């Protein structure tokens, strides 16, 4: 499961950097998208159990 989370975070980071580059808001967008992704992975994981 940790590998899945790491993979998703890397993909999100790549797309945020690709779209926003060195913008001042890139880190904020990355943090929000990462939190949403981890929350959704957690919800899916608990549904499967």
C-alpha positions, 0 to 999 in steps of 0.5 A: 500500500505504501508503494501505491501512495508513493507512486500517486504522490510522485505522479501528482508532483510531476503534473503540478511541476509540469503545469505550474513550474516555479510558481509560488502556488505549486507547493500549495496545490501539491499539498492539497492534491496529495492530501485528497489522494491519500484520503481517497486511497484510505477510503478505498482501502477501508471499503475493501476490508 
